Amino acid sequence: MTDDSVFDRLIVSKEGDTFKDIKPLLSDRDGFKYAVQTLVRKLTPLDKRLTTVVCPSGDTTFASALAYELGLGVVILNPYDGLVESGEYFHKDDGVLIVGSAICGGSLYFSMYSLISDMGAHVLGFAFLIEKVWHRGRYKLLDSVSTDLPLGVTTGVRYGVTVGNFVRFDCTAHGLGIREFRVLSVRENEIGVNWLDGPSPCEKIFPKSRIIQVSFDKKEWFKYRP
């Protein structure tokens, strides 16, 4: 199975694409296994200092499965109350991977990072099944943490497009090949791009075109999943 056939089939979009329901993925044996192994593969080789997976209370299923595959234990943290709900308190030599099902704005996980750092442990990175790119949580985390993250921010699948993104449209149906635009407006399912002198709905300019890639800065492009 490929990532398209697993994630696109088993992660369900609701509420105008803003809500991603992962229950179908978690309840599918092969899909769940593939999702966990995808992150394991992206995290390999592991930093030798990594000792513990930490997840927020109420979001333990995916993190526990990932920790099992990595051969690590799990600590459940309630960042709102500053409580460690399972496992012992952290030690100064602990290397931590913070794991969650999805990252949006990132404030929850920055709170976890701050608490873990205050307890004396070292956060080596973050890992998420889903990244909702339009909230820019990845960049907010990287800009907020006070130390380098050897494992960075790792995600299994990325969704979304927002103002300021660069998008590549497949316009081959119009004989124009692949065209690149900057997104100037997003309204429902209509994306306005820099066409001529201002934002124009690309779907009306090229009615048979479709977005195939998205980038924040034209340096790193990733597949667009509507």
C-alpha positions in Angstrom: 0.0 0.0 0.0 1.2 3.5 -0.7 0.7 6.6 1.5 -2.0 7.9 -0.9 -4.1 4.7 -0.7 -3.8 4.5 3.1 -4.0 8.1 4.4 -6.4 9.4 1.7 -8.7 6.5 2.2 -8.7 6.3 6.0 -8.4 9.9 7.2 -11.8 11.4 6.8 -12.3 15.1 6.2 -15.2 16.8 7.9 -16.5 20.3 8.5 -15.2 21.8 5.3 -11.8 20.0 5.5 -10.8 21.6 8.7 -11.4 18.5 10.9 -9.5 15.3 10.1 -11.1 12.2 11.7 -8.4 9.5 12.2 -10.7 6.9 13.9 -11.1 5.0 10.6 -7.3 4.9 10.3 -6.8 3.7 13.9 -9.5 1.0 13.5 -7.9 -0.4 10.3 -5.2 -2.9 11.3 -3.1 -2.4 8.1 -3.6 1.3 7.9 -2.7 1.8 11.6 0.4 -0.3 11.2 1.4 1.6 8.0 0.9 5.0 9.7 3.1 4.0 12.6 5.8 2.5 10.4 5.8 5.6 8.2 6.9 7.8 11.2 9.3 5.1 12.4 10.9 5.2 8.9 11.1 9.0 8.9 12.6 9.1 12.4 15.3 6.5 11.6 18.2 6.6 12.5 17.1 7.6 16.0 19.2 9.9 18.1 21.0 7.7 20.7 20.0 10.1 23.5 16.3 9.3 22.9 14.9 7.5 26.0 11.2 8.5 26.2 8.1 9.3 24.2 5.8 11.9 25.8 2.2 12.6 24.7 -0.6 14.7 26.0 -3.4 13.2 28.1 -6.3 12.3 25.9 -4.1 11.6 22.9 -2.2 8.4 23.8 -3.2 5.8 21.3 -0.9 6.7 18.4 2.0 7.8 20.7 1.9 4.5 22.5 2.0 2.5 19.3 4.9 4.5 18.0 6.8 4.2 21.3 6.3 0.4 21.2 7.8 0.3 17.7 10.7 2.4 18.8 11.3 0.3 21.9 10.6 3.1 24.3 8.3 3.8 27.2 5.6 6.5 27.3 5.0 9.3 29.7 1.6 11.0 29.6 1.7 14.7 30.4 -1.2 17.0 31.2 0.3 20.4 30.1 -2.6 22.4 31.4 -2.1 21.3 35.0 1.6 20.6 34.7 1.1 17.0 35.8 2.8 13.8 34.8 -0.1 11.4 34.7 1.9 8.2 34.1 5.5 7.2 34.5 8.1 8.8 36.7 9.2 12.4 36.6 11.9 13.2 34.1 15.6 13.0 34.8 18.3 15.3 33.5 19.7 12.6 31.2 16.3 11.9 29.5 16.0 12.6 25.8 12.3 13.1 24.9 10.3 12.8 21.7 6.9 14.7 22.0 4.3 12.9 20.0 0.7 13.8 19.0 -1.9 12.8 16.5 -2.0 16.2 14.8 -0.3 19.6 15.0 -2.3 22.8 14.3 -1.0 26.0 15.9 1.5 24.1 18.1 0.7 26.0 21.4 -0.2 22.7 23.3 3.1 21.1 22.3 5.1 24.2 23.1 3.6 24.1 26.6 4.7 20.4 26.9 8.2 21.4 25.7 8.4 24.1 28.3 7.3 21.8 31.1 9.7 19.0 30.2 12.6 21.5 29.9 11.7 22.9 33.3 11.8 19.4 34.7 15.4 19.0 33.5 14.9 16.7 30.5 15.9 17.4 26.9 13.4 17.6 24.1 15.0 16.2 21.0 12.0 16.6 18.6 8.4 16.3 17.8 6.4 13.8 15.8 2.8 13.9 14.5 0.7 11.8 12.4 -1.0 14.8 10.7 0.3 18.3 10.1 -2.3 20.9 9.2 0.1 23.2 7.4 -2.2 26.2 7.1 -1.8 26.8 10.9 2.0 26.9 10.5 2.5 25.0 13.8 5.8 23.5 12.6 7.4 26.9 12.2 5.9 28.3 15.4 7.4 25.4 17.3 10.8 25.8 15.6 10.8 29.6 16.2 9.7 29.2 19.9 12.0 26.5 21.3 15.2 27.7 22.8 17.5 24.9 21.7 18.2 23.0 18.5 16.0 19.9 17.9 18.1 17.0 16.6 15.0 15.1 15.5 13.2 18.3 14.2 9.4 18.2 13.5 8.4 15.0 11.8 5.0 14.4 10.3 3.3 11.5 8.5 1.0 13.4 6.2 0.5 17.2 5.5 -2.8 18.8 4.6 -3.9 22.3 3.5 -3.1 25.5 1.7 -3.3 29.1 2.9 -2.5 32.7 1.9 1.2 33.2 1.1 1.7 29.6 0.0 3.1 28.9 -3.4 1.1 26.3 -5.4 1.7 24.3 -8.5 -1.2 23.6 -10.7 -1.4 20.8 -13.3 -2.7 22.7 -16.3 -1.9 20.1 -18.9 -5.6 19.8 -19.9 -5.2 23.4 -21.2 -1.9 22.7 -22.9 0.1 24.8 -20.4 1.9 22.1 -18.4 2.7 22.8 -14.7 2.1 26.4 -13.7 3.3 28.0 -10.4 1.3 30.7 -8.5 1.4 32.5 -5.2 -1.9 32.2 -3.2 -3.5 35.6 -2.5 -6.8 34.5 -1.1 -8.6 31.4 0.1 -12.4 31.2 0.4 -14.2 28.0 0.9 -12.9 25.8 -2.0 -11.9 28.8 -4.2 -8.2 29.7 -4.3 -7.2 33.2 -5.6 -3.8 33.3 -7.2 -1.5 36.1 -8.6 -2.9 36.1 -12.1 -2.2 39.3 -14.1 -2.9 42.3 -11.8 -4.6 40.7 -8.9 -6.1 37.6 -7.2 -8.2 35.5 -9.6 -9.8 32.2 -8.8 -7.6 29.7 -10.5 -10.4 27.2 -10.8 -12.2 29.7 -13.1 -9.1 30.6 -15.1 -8.2 26.9 -15.6 -11.4 24.9 -14.8 -9.8 21.6 -15.4 -6.6 22.3 -13.4 -5.7 20.9 -10.0 -3.2 21.7 -7.3 -0.4 19.1 -7.2 2.1 20.7 -4.8 2.3 23.4 -2.2 5.3 25.2 -0.7 5.8 27.9 1.9 9.0 29.4 0.4 9.5 27.6 -3.0 12.4 25.7 -1.4 10.5 22.7 -0.1 7.5 21.4 -2.1 5.2 18.7 -0.9 2.2 16.9 -2.3 -1.1 18.8 -1.8 -3.9 16.7 -0.3 -7.2 18.5 -0.5 
